[in-house]
Amino acid sequence: MSEVDLIATIPVADEVRDRVARLLSEYGRSVRQEPGNLRFEAYLDAEAGALVVVERYRDAAAFADHLSRPQNAAFNAELAQITGGGGSRLQMLKLLD
């Protein structure tokens, strides 16, 4: 089984960036407790002003479990509310040999 790696980019307006960052920080504490999560790190893209999350899951089943958790739905709903419907853009990664 291969690990699932991804980058989630969340474009945010200046006026809500701190609020979204706090929400993301709280969410990250929860995600890092999931049994299949290996990495969840949030960053600020200093040039674009977007928030960027680097995630890794043990395998596809662990990632599917992450997506199905109630806190994932709650996070995305609150994110959409704060950002006026905006969400994250996922970039799925594949490790080069």
Buried (B, 14 or more C-beta within 10 A) or exposed (E): EEBBBBBBBBBBEEEBBEEBBEBBEEBBEBBEEBEBBBEBEBEEEEEEEBBBBBBBBBBEEBBEBBEEEEBBEEBBEBBEEBBEEBEBEEEEBEEEE
